[in-house]
Amino acid sequence: MREYPQKPEASSKNKTVLVSVTFLNSSYWLLATDFWLLAPLFFKRVTFTMTLHWPDLNLLAVIVAGLAAFFLGALWYSALFGKLWIKLNEYTPAQQMEMKKAHPPVVFFGGMLLAYWLMATMMGFLCNWTKADTWLDGVCVGLIVWGIVQAVAITTYISSLKRKEVFMLDGAYQLCYLVLAGIILAVWK
């Protein structure tokens, strides 16, 4: 009868990913590091077991990161690029009034704040799970999240009649607030 190595125990402090690997009909347990990207080239079967813990977040940092994104948006779409954004979208004054009526300030601003706080909470989890604790780590987390957001935004852009300038202006804003939020959440533990 074939004996298989015992699965090692993961430390409660170190949430390392354990990988069960079958190589030449032998089973091994490995600690996953950068190795996992190459594993499919050398092994027949790779099974990942991953444990994520619910991190303790600095609630004040989450609130500040969400507010920073909100107020950056207010500045971006009013004083900095408001007129350009309206011009690029070709909104008439009547359309602007219709949009304001469709979404009263409580719904509009409340929805924005909730969305930014949700984003900040999720980015706080990412900063914790990736052990981001410097401003440069925060920039990297912001860039990664921005890449995901842009992948979704591209599909929206492709299927709409929006001009590419609107897409680029919105994408630049998203880049700024995601990097800013990443820095706040990484540094302020």
MDAnalysis code that builds the backbone (N, CA, C; Angstrom):
import MDAnalysis as mda
import numpy as np

u = mda.Universe.empty(567, n_residues=189, atom_resindex=np.repeat(np.arange(189), 3), trajectory=True)
u.add_TopologyAttr("name", ["N", "CA", "C"] * 189)
u.add_TopologyAttr("resid", np.arange(1, 190))
u.add_TopologyAttr("resname", ["MET", "ARG", "GLU", "TYR", "PRO", "GLN", "LYS", "PRO", "GLU", "ALA", "SER", "SER", "LYS", "ASN", "LYS", "THR", "VAL", "LEU", "VAL", "SER", "VAL", "THR", "PHE", "LEU", "ASN", "SER", "SER", "TYR", "TRP", "LEU", "LEU", "ALA", "THR", "ASP", "PHE", "TRP", "LEU", "LEU", "ALA", "PRO", "LEU", "PHE", "PHE", "LYS", "ARG", "VAL", "THR", "PHE", "THR", "MET", "THR", "LEU", "HIS", "TRP", "PRO", "ASP", "LEU", "ASN", "LEU", "LEU", "ALA", "VAL", "ILE", "VAL", "ALA", "GLY", "LEU", "ALA", "ALA", "PHE", "PHE", "LEU", "GLY", "ALA", "LEU", "TRP", "TYR", "SER", "ALA", "LEU", "PHE", "GLY", "LYS", "LEU", "TRP", "ILE", "LYS", "LEU", "ASN", "GLU", "TYR", "THR", "PRO", "ALA", "GLN", "GLN", "MET", "GLU", "MET", "LYS", "LYS", "ALA", "HIS", "PRO", "PRO", "VAL", "VAL", "PHE", "PHE", "GLY", "GLY", "MET", "LEU", "LEU", "ALA", "TYR", "TRP", "LEU", "MET", "ALA", "THR", "MET", "MET", "GLY", "PHE", "LEU", "CYS", "ASN", "TRP", "THR", "LYS", "ALA", "ASP", "THR", "TRP", "LEU", "ASP", "GLY", "VAL", "CYS", "VAL", "GLY", "LEU", "ILE", "VAL", "TRP", "GLY", "ILE", "VAL", "GLN", "ALA", "VAL", "ALA", "ILE", "THR", "THR", "TYR", "ILE", "SER", "SER", "LEU", "LYS", "ARG", "LYS", "GLU", "VAL", "PHE", "MET", "LEU", "ASP", "GLY", "ALA", "TYR", "GLN", "LEU", "CYS", "TYR", "LEU", "VAL", "LEU", "ALA", "GLY", "ILE", "ILE", "LEU", "ALA", "VAL", "TRP", "LYS"])
u.atoms.positions = np.array([
    [0.842, -1.175, 0.000],
    [0.000, 0.000, 0.000],
    [0.890, 1.242, 0.000],
    [0.499, 2.216, -0.774],
    [1.263, 3.450, -0.952],
    [1.045, 4.393, 0.216],
    [2.139, 4.966, 0.736],
    [2.042, 5.945, 1.805],
    [2.210, 7.340, 1.223],
    [1.392, 8.256, 1.696],
    [1.467, 9.645, 1.247],
    [1.931, 10.513, 2.409],
    [2.692, 11.534, 2.102],
    [3.135, 12.411, 3.183],
    [1.945, 13.085, 3.860],
    [2.111, 13.330, 5.140],
    [1.079, 14.005, 5.904],
    [1.037, 15.477, 5.543],
    [-0.166, 16.019, 5.555],
    [-0.337, 17.448, 5.283],
    [0.203, 18.246, 6.470],
    [1.151, 19.171, 6.238],
    [1.652, 19.984, 7.351],
    [0.590, 20.954, 7.836],
    [0.712, 21.356, 9.081],
    [-0.233, 22.297, 9.667],
    [0.162, 23.723, 9.307],
    [-0.817, 24.533, 8.949],
    [-0.559, 25.948, 8.670],
    [-0.590, 26.710, 9.985],
    [0.329, 27.608, 10.139],
    [0.383, 28.431, 11.346],
    [-0.787, 29.395, 11.364],
    [-1.325, 29.684, 12.555],
    [-2.445, 30.626, 12.640],
    [-1.975, 32.052, 12.370],
    [-0.692, 32.327, 12.631],
    [-0.172, 33.660, 12.347],
    [0.139, 33.821, 10.865],
    [0.699, 32.791, 10.272],
    [1.121, 32.864, 8.889],
    [0.130, 32.101, 8.024],
    [-0.677, 32.783, 7.280],
    [-1.693, 32.144, 6.446],
    [-1.066, 31.749, 5.109],
    [-0.113, 30.834, 5.174],
    [0.582, 30.364, 3.995],
    [-0.325, 29.436, 3.214],
    [-0.223, 29.484, 1.919],
    [-0.998, 28.607, 1.068],
    [-0.242, 27.289, 0.933],
    [-0.905, 26.186, 1.235],
    [-0.307, 24.863, 1.102],
    [-0.740, 24.265, -0.223],
    [0.185, 23.617, -0.899],
    [-0.106, 23.062, -2.208],
    [0.171, 21.570, -2.182],
    [-0.821, 20.793, -2.592],
    [-0.644, 19.359, -2.745],
    [-0.246, 19.115, -4.192],
    [0.885, 18.469, -4.398],
    [1.409, 18.296, -5.753],
    [1.664, 16.819, -6.007],
    [1.267, 16.335, -7.167],
    [1.591, 14.971, -7.582],
    [2.637, 15.072, -8.693],
    [3.780, 14.461, -8.452],
    [4.883, 14.503, -9.415],
    [5.432, 13.089, -9.551],
    [5.419, 12.546, -10.750],
    [5.882, 11.191, -11.017],
    [5.242, 10.192, -10.046],
    [3.917, 10.312, -9.909],
    [3.111, 9.440, -9.051],
    [3.482, 9.516, -7.574],
    [4.117, 10.570, -7.150],
    [4.402, 10.784, -5.734],
    [3.704, 12.065, -5.308],
    [3.223, 12.084, -4.080],
    [2.484, 13.240, -3.589],
    [3.350, 14.015, -2.607],
    [3.354, 15.347, -2.753],
    [4.152, 16.206, -1.886],
    [3.304, 17.384, -1.437],
    [3.592, 17.892, -0.266],
    [2.975, 19.129, 0.201],
    [4.038, 20.204, 0.164],
    [3.735, 21.281, -0.522],
    [4.703, 22.372, -0.647],
    [4.088, 23.664, -0.152],
    [4.933, 24.553, 0.320],
    [4.475, 25.886, 0.656],
    [4.489, 26.701, -0.624],
    [3.345, 27.284, -0.960],
    [3.239, 28.015, -2.225],
    [3.905, 29.373, -2.101],
    [4.770, 29.631, -3.027],
    [5.370, 30.957, -3.154],
    [5.249, 31.306, -4.623],
    [6.272, 31.832, -5.209],
    [6.223, 32.137, -6.632],
    [6.212, 30.869, -7.475],
    [6.467, 29.752, -6.847],
    [6.508, 28.464, -7.518],
    [5.197, 28.097, -8.211],
    [4.068, 28.506, -7.659],
    [2.770, 28.026, -8.141],
    [2.498, 28.395, -9.592],
    [3.128, 29.454, -10.105],
    [2.909, 29.821, -11.498],
    [3.499, 28.782, -12.452],
    [4.587, 28.144, -12.029],
    [5.251, 27.164, -12.879],
    [4.767, 25.742, -12.630],
    [4.035, 25.531, -11.558],
    [3.623, 24.187, -11.163],
    [2.942, 23.394, -12.274],
    [2.002, 23.988, -13.045],
    [1.339, 23.184, -14.077],
    [2.282, 22.658, -15.153],
    [3.465, 23.261, -15.307],
    [4.413, 22.795, -16.311],
    [5.095, 21.495, -15.895],
    [5.210, 21.247, -14.586],
    [5.981, 20.120, -14.102],
    [5.171, 19.033, -13.409],
    [3.955, 19.351, -13.021],
    [3.188, 18.418, -12.207],
    [1.869, 18.067, -12.873],
    [1.402, 16.841, -12.644],
    [0.154, 16.393, -13.229],
    [-1.056, 17.026, -12.566],
    [-1.040, 17.108, -11.269],
    [-2.196, 17.613, -10.549],
    [-1.711, 18.561, -9.452],
    [-2.290, 19.737, -9.413],
    [-1.959, 20.703, -8.380],
    [-3.264, 21.087, -7.688],
    [-3.313, 20.936, -6.383],
    [-4.490, 21.298, -5.615],
    [-4.105, 22.404, -4.644],
    [-4.811, 23.521, -4.711],
    [-4.521, 24.629, -3.808],
    [-5.519, 24.639, -2.658],
    [-4.997, 24.799, -1.471],
    [-5.820, 24.991, -0.291],
    [-5.459, 26.362, 0.252],
    [-6.423, 27.260, 0.301],
    [-6.113, 28.623, 0.706],
    [-7.002, 29.039, 1.864],
    [-6.407, 29.655, 2.855],
    [-7.149, 30.136, 4.002],
    [-6.937, 31.637, 4.127],
    [-8.000, 32.391, 4.052],
    [-7.927, 33.830, 4.272],
    [-8.612, 34.135, 5.589],
    [-7.991, 34.942, 6.393],
    [-8.602, 35.327, 7.653],
    [-9.327, 36.657, 7.477],
    [-10.285, 36.886, 8.322],
    [-11.029, 38.148, 8.302],
    [-10.170, 39.159, 9.043],
    [-9.557, 40.108, 8.315],
    [-8.589, 40.992, 8.967],
    [-9.244, 42.067, 9.825],
    [-8.480, 42.507, 10.796],
    [-8.896, 43.666, 11.577],
    [-8.549, 44.903, 10.759],
    [-9.543, 45.704, 10.471],
    [-9.318, 46.914, 9.692],
    [-9.364, 48.130, 10.592],
    [-8.579, 49.118, 10.234],
    [-8.660, 50.405, 10.905],
    [-9.872, 51.113, 10.315],
    [-10.961, 51.121, 11.066],
    [-12.216, 51.686, 10.576],
    [-12.064, 53.159, 10.203],
    [-11.277, 53.884, 10.964],
    [-11.060, 55.297, 10.654],
    [-10.328, 55.462, 9.314],
    [-9.365, 54.589, 9.038],
    [-8.659, 54.639, 7.750],
    [-9.613, 54.329, 6.600],
    [-10.513, 53.372, 6.801],
    [-11.504, 53.031, 5.769],
    [-12.420, 54.225, 5.509],
    [-12.891, 54.865, 6.570],
    [-13.778, 56.028, 6.419],
    [-13.051, 57.167, 5.709],
    [-11.799, 57.423, 6.110],
    [-11.030, 58.511, 5.490],
    [-10.727, 58.203, 4.021],
    [-10.387, 56.957, 3.709],
    [-10.114, 56.584, 2.311],
    [-11.368, 56.760, 1.453],
    [-12.527, 56.371, 1.973],
    [-13.781, 56.569, 1.248],
    [-14.110, 58.034, 1.069],
    [-13.916, 58.825, 2.116],
    [-14.159, 60.269, 2.010],
    [-13.177, 60.942, 1.060],
    [-11.925, 60.487, 1.064],
    [-10.926, 61.057, 0.156],
    [-11.336, 60.822, -1.296],
    [-11.805, 59.610, -1.600],
    [-12.271, 59.308, -2.960],
    [-13.483, 60.159, -3.314],
    [-14.396, 60.330, -2.358],
    [-15.605, 61.124, -2.587],
    [-15.258, 62.586, -2.878],
    [-14.409, 63.177, -2.042],
    [-14.078, 64.591, -2.224],
    [-13.162, 64.824, -3.427],
    [-12.315, 63.848, -3.750],
    [-11.534, 63.957, -4.981],
    [-12.474, 63.958, -6.188],
    [-13.505, 63.126, -6.146],
    [-14.502, 63.096, -7.224],
    [-15.251, 64.408, -7.334],
    [-15.593, 64.988, -6.188],
    [-16.271, 66.295, -6.206],
    [-15.390, 67.343, -6.856],
    [-14.113, 67.335, -6.520],
    [-13.167, 68.284, -7.117],
    [-12.947, 67.979, -8.597],
    [-12.793, 66.709, -8.932],
    [-12.500, 66.264, -10.302],
    [-13.628, 66.642, -11.257],
    [-14.870, 66.341, -10.836],
    [-16.020, 66.542, -11.723],
    [-16.708, 67.885, -11.546],
    [-16.067, 68.786, -10.818],
    [-16.608, 70.151, -10.731],
    [-15.528, 71.136, -11.149],
    [-14.635, 71.477, -10.254],
    [-13.648, 72.527, -10.523],
    [-12.610, 72.124, -11.572],
    [-12.120, 70.899, -11.519],
    [-11.037, 70.515, -12.435],
    [-11.534, 70.187, -13.847],
    [-12.468, 69.247, -13.954],
    [-12.873, 68.759, -15.273],
    [-14.380, 68.739, -15.482],
    [-15.138, 69.416, -14.647],
    [-16.598, 69.376, -14.735],
    [-17.141, 69.841, -16.070],
    [-16.706, 71.014, -16.512],
    [-17.204, 71.548, -17.795],
    [-16.770, 70.672, -18.961],
    [-15.549, 70.201, -18.922],
    [-15.054, 69.324, -19.990],
    [-15.850, 68.022, -20.016],
    [-16.132, 67.439, -18.851],
    [-16.873, 66.187, -18.779],
    [-18.279, 66.351, -19.346],
    [-18.934, 67.460, -18.998],
    [-20.278, 67.729, -19.523],
    [-20.219, 67.924, -21.038],
    [-19.205, 68.637, -21.514],
    [-19.048, 68.875, -22.954],
    [-18.785, 67.561, -23.701],
    [-17.900, 66.725, -23.152],
    [-17.578, 65.454, -23.809],
    [-18.767, 64.504, -23.840],
    [-19.599, 64.557, -22.824],
    [-20.806, 63.728, -22.796],
    [-21.951, 64.338, -23.595],
    [-21.765, 65.582, -24.007],
    [-22.760, 66.310, -24.802],
    [-24.099, 66.412, -24.079],
    [-24.028, 66.702, -22.755],
    [-25.240, 66.890, -21.968],
    [-25.757, 68.313, -22.158],
    [-27.035, 68.423, -22.420],
    [-27.670, 69.737, -22.506],
    [-28.081, 70.159, -21.093],
    [-28.344, 71.458, -20.870],
    [-28.832, 71.872, -19.545],
    [-30.113, 71.137, -19.135],
    [-30.976, 70.844, -20.108],
    [-32.209, 70.111, -19.791],
    [-31.882, 68.686, -19.304],
    [-30.907, 68.037, -19.949],
    [-30.519, 66.691, -19.530],
    [-29.893, 66.708, -18.132],
    [-29.117, 67.753, -17.859],
    [-28.503, 67.868, -16.533],
    [-29.566, 68.003, -15.455],
    [-30.588, 68.814, -15.726],
    [-31.678, 68.975, -14.754],
    [-32.453, 67.669, -14.575],
    [-32.657, 66.953, -15.676],
    [-33.364, 65.666, -15.619],
    [-32.587, 64.659, -14.771],
    [-31.244, 64.645, -14.922],
    [-30.415, 63.736, -14.122],
    [-30.489, 64.095, -12.638],
    [-30.504, 65.384, -12.330],
    [-30.602, 65.819, -10.929],
    [-31.940, 65.422, -10.321],
    [-33.010, 65.495, -11.125],
    [-34.327, 65.097, -10.626],
    [-34.413, 63.579, -10.443],
    [-33.781, 62.830, -11.335],
    [-33.836, 61.369, -11.261],
    [-33.106, 60.838, -10.024],
    [-32.070, 61.545, -9.598],
    [-31.281, 61.125, -8.439],
    [-31.139, 62.302, -7.480],
    [-32.058, 62.425, -6.517],
    [-31.961, 63.518, -5.547],
    [-30.624, 63.469, -4.812],
    [-30.174, 64.596, -4.253],
    [-28.861, 64.643, -3.595],
    [-28.641, 63.563, -2.534],
    [-29.662, 63.257, -1.755],
    [-29.491, 62.229, -0.714],
    [-29.163, 60.876, -1.349],
    [-29.870, 60.533, -2.407],
    [-29.636, 59.258, -3.096],
    [-28.293, 59.292, -3.814],
    [-28.020, 60.377, -4.531],
    [-26.793, 60.489, -5.322],
    [-25.555, 60.470, -4.429],
    [-25.483, 61.401, -3.489],
    [-24.296, 61.506, -2.643],
    [-24.211, 60.353, -1.636],
    [-25.361, 59.919, -1.122],
    [-25.362, 58.778, -0.207],
    [-24.887, 57.512, -0.892],
    [-25.364, 57.294, -2.114],
    [-24.921, 56.131, -2.884],
    [-23.434, 56.172, -3.189],
    [-22.958, 57.364, -3.531],
    [-21.521, 57.526, -3.805],
    [-20.697, 57.200, -2.559],
    [-21.094, 57.762, -1.417],
    [-20.345, 57.505, -0.180],
    [-20.340, 56.019, 0.181],
    [-21.484, 55.372, 0.074],
    [-21.545, 53.935, 0.381],
    [-20.650, 53.129, -0.563],
    [-20.661, 53.485, -1.849],
    [-19.816, 52.775, -2.815],
    [-18.331, 52.973, -2.503],
    [-17.942, 54.191, -2.160],
    [-16.530, 54.450, -1.845],
    [-16.122, 53.773, -0.537],
    [-17.014, 53.702, 0.441],
    [-16.685, 52.997, 1.679],
    [-16.595, 51.497, 1.456],
    [-17.435, 50.959, 0.591],
    [-17.328, 49.540, 0.242],
    [-15.993, 49.273, -0.453],
    [-15.645, 50.147, -1.397],
    [-14.367, 50.015, -2.095],
    [-13.210, 50.084, -1.102],
    [-13.257, 51.030, -0.177],
    [-12.179, 51.184, 0.803],
    [-12.087, 49.961, 1.719],
    [-13.220, 49.387, 2.080],
    [-13.220, 48.184, 2.914],
    [-12.551, 47.027, 2.182],
    [-12.925, 46.808, 0.927],
    [-12.334, 45.716, 0.152],
    [-10.839, 45.945, -0.069],
    [-10.462, 47.195, -0.333],
    [-9.037, 47.495, -0.505],
    [-8.291, 47.335, 0.816],
    [-8.951, 47.626, 1.928],
    [-8.336, 47.391, 3.236],
    [-8.045, 45.912, 3.443],
    [-8.988, 45.051, 3.034],
    [-8.743, 43.613, 3.108],
    [-7.539, 43.236, 2.246],
    [-7.490, 43.753, 1.023],
    [-6.363, 43.443, 0.136],
    [-5.039, 43.911, 0.720],
    [-5.027, 45.115, 1.280],
    [-3.796, 45.618, 1.900],
    [-3.368, 44.711, 3.048],
    [-4.329, 44.220, 3.809],
    [-4.018, 43.337, 4.923],
    [-3.521, 41.991, 4.423],
    [-4.230, 41.398, 3.482],
    [-3.855, 40.073, 2.974],
    [-2.524, 40.082, 2.243],
    [-2.208, 41.188, 1.576],
    [-0.934, 41.270, 0.850],
    [0.180, 41.835, 1.722],
    [-0.151, 42.165, 2.972],
    [0.800, 42.733, 3.928],
    [1.390, 44.051, 3.436],
    [0.582, 44.822, 2.730],
    [1.006, 46.134, 2.254],
    [1.070, 47.081, 3.448],
    [2.254, 47.643, 3.695],
    [2.377, 48.548, 4.835],
    [3.232, 49.781, 4.548],
    [3.605, 49.993, 3.312],
    [4.314, 51.216, 2.935],
    [3.492, 51.946, 1.885],
    [3.840, 53.200, 1.648],
    [3.084, 53.958, 0.648],
    [3.255, 53.334, -0.741],
    [4.427, 52.765, -1.007],
    [4.651, 52.141, -2.316],
    [3.811, 50.868, -2.461],
    [3.668, 50.114, -1.373],
    [2.775, 48.948, -1.391],
    [1.340, 49.393, -1.677],
    [0.925, 50.512, -1.069],
    [-0.413, 51.051, -1.306],
    [-0.621, 51.449, -2.746],
    [0.412, 52.027, -3.356],
    [0.339, 52.367, -4.784],
    [0.139, 51.104, -5.607],
    [0.884, 50.051, -5.283],
    [0.759, 48.791, -6.028],
    [-0.638, 48.186, -5.888],
    [-1.187, 48.186, -4.675],
    [-2.543, 47.663, -4.480],
    [-3.531, 48.507, -5.283],
    [-3.381, 49.839, -5.242],
    [-4.258, 50.721, -6.016],
    [-4.171, 50.443, -7.506],
    [-2.962, 50.216, -8.013],
    [-2.787, 49.923, -9.444],
    [-3.413, 48.591, -9.834],
    [-3.285, 47.606, -8.972],
    [-3.886, 46.293, -9.255],
    [-5.404, 46.407, -9.307],
    [-5.979, 47.078, -8.319],
    [-7.433, 47.244, -8.302],
    [-7.871, 48.076, -9.505],
    [-7.109, 49.102, -9.858],
    [-7.438, 49.929, -11.019],
    [-7.436, 49.079, -12.292],
    [-6.481, 48.164, -12.419],
    [-6.457, 47.269, -13.581],
    [-7.725, 46.442, -13.682],
    [-8.215, 45.954, -12.552],
    [-9.461, 45.181, -12.546],
    [-10.637, 46.076, -12.933],
    [-10.679, 47.264, -12.342],
    [-11.759, 48.209, -12.646],
    [-11.740, 48.579, -14.123],
    [-10.564, 48.781, -14.694],
    [-10.479, 49.163, -16.099],
    [-10.907, 48.031, -17.028],
    [-10.642, 46.805, -16.629],
    [-11.105, 45.673, -17.445],
    [-12.620, 45.694, -17.567],
    [-13.303, 45.989, -16.462],
    [-14.769, 46.085, -16.487],
    [-15.200, 47.335, -17.254],
    [-14.506, 48.448, -17.027],
    [-14.862, 49.708, -17.696],
    [-14.702, 49.608, -19.210],
    [-13.713, 48.871, -19.659],
    [-13.508, 48.705, -21.106],
    [-14.712, 48.012, -21.737],
    [-15.240, 46.995, -21.059],
    [-16.412, 46.310, -21.623],
    [-17.613, 47.247, -21.672],
    [-17.738, 48.120, -20.678],
    [-18.828, 49.103, -20.688],
    [-18.620, 50.106, -21.811],
    [-17.391, 50.557, -21.971],
    [-17.072, 51.536, -23.012],
    [-17.330, 50.958, -24.402],
    [-16.892, 49.733, -24.620],
    [-17.052, 49.105, -25.939],
    [-18.524, 48.966, -26.309],
    [-19.372, 48.725, -25.321],
    [-20.788, 48.492, -25.610],
    [-21.641, 49.753, -25.463],
    [-20.993, 50.913, -25.392],
    [-21.759, 52.155, -25.266],
    [-21.365, 53.132, -26.365],
    [-22.021, 54.258, -26.359],
    [-21.713, 55.299, -27.338],
    [-20.823, 56.398, -26.766],
    [-20.261, 56.163, -25.587],
    [-19.403, 57.170, -24.962],
    [-18.131, 57.375, -25.773],
    [-17.674, 58.603, -25.736],
    [-16.431, 58.933, -26.420],
    [-15.248, 58.420, -25.615],
    [-14.148, 58.130, -26.316],
    [-12.984, 57.604, -25.608],
    [-12.414, 58.621, -24.628],
    [-12.617, 59.907, -24.878],
    [-12.134, 60.934, -23.956],
    [-12.849, 60.853, -22.600],
    [-14.135, 60.516, -22.631],
    [-14.890, 60.347, -21.383],
    [-14.350, 59.134, -20.637],
    [-14.120, 58.060, -21.357],
    [-13.550, 56.853, -20.767],
    [-12.200, 57.159, -20.126],
    [-11.358, 57.919, -20.816],
    [-10.024, 58.237, -20.304],
    [-10.097, 59.177, -19.099],
    [-10.995, 60.147, -19.132],
    [-11.157, 61.071, -18.010],
    [-11.656, 60.333, -16.772],
    [-12.635, 59.463, -16.954],
    [-13.150, 58.666, -15.837],
    [-12.077, 57.698, -15.328],
    [-11.343, 57.081, -16.248],
    [-10.281, 56.146, -15.863],
    [-9.160, 56.828, -15.096],
    [-8.834, 58.056, -15.486],
    [-7.793, 58.805, -14.764],
    [-8.250, 59.110, -13.342],
    [-9.519, 59.469, -13.187],
    [-10.059, 59.719, -11.839],
    [-9.996, 58.447, -11.004],
    [-10.409, 57.331, -11.594],
    [-10.392, 56.064, -10.866],
    [-8.969, 55.686, -10.456],
    [-8.019, 55.924, -11.342],
    [-6.623, 55.660, -11.008],
    [-6.195, 56.492, -9.806],
    [-6.513, 57.773, -9.830],
    [-6.110, 58.669, -8.734],
    [-6.727, 58.251, -7.406],
    [-8.035, 57.982, -7.399],
    [-8.640, 57.676, -6.097],
    [-8.280, 56.284, -5.600],
    [-8.058, 55.335, -6.491],
    [-7.674, 54.001, -6.036],
    [-6.250, 53.986, -5.490],
    [-5.348, 54.718, -6.128],
    [-3.982, 54.811, -5.609],
    [-3.978, 55.564, -4.280],
    [-4.733, 56.662, -4.211],
    [-4.826, 57.424, -2.961],
    [-5.381, 56.548, -1.834],
    [-6.438, 55.823, -2.106],
    [-7.030, 54.940, -1.095],
    [-6.046, 53.838, -0.703],
    [-5.344, 53.294, -1.679],
    [-4.338, 52.249, -1.381],
    [-3.252, 52.760, -0.445],
    [-2.795, 53.990, -0.694],
    [-1.758, 54.577, 0.159],
    [-2.294, 54.768, 1.583],
    [-3.475, 55.349, 1.696],
    [-4.070, 55.596, 3.024],
    [-4.228, 54.293, 3.788],
    [-4.759, 53.269, 3.127],
    [-5.050, 52.010, 3.811],
    [-3.793, 51.196, 4.130],
    [-2.757, 51.321, 3.298],
    [-1.523, 50.591, 3.562],
    [-0.726, 51.214, 4.698],
    [-0.677, 52.526, 4.717],
    [0.166, 53.219, 5.688],
    [-0.516, 53.340, 7.056],
    [-1.824, 53.566, 7.055],
    [-2.546, 53.848, 8.299],
    [-3.184, 52.578, 8.837],
    [-2.426, 51.818, 9.563],
    [-2.916, 50.527, 10.098],
    [-3.610, 50.718, 11.398],
])
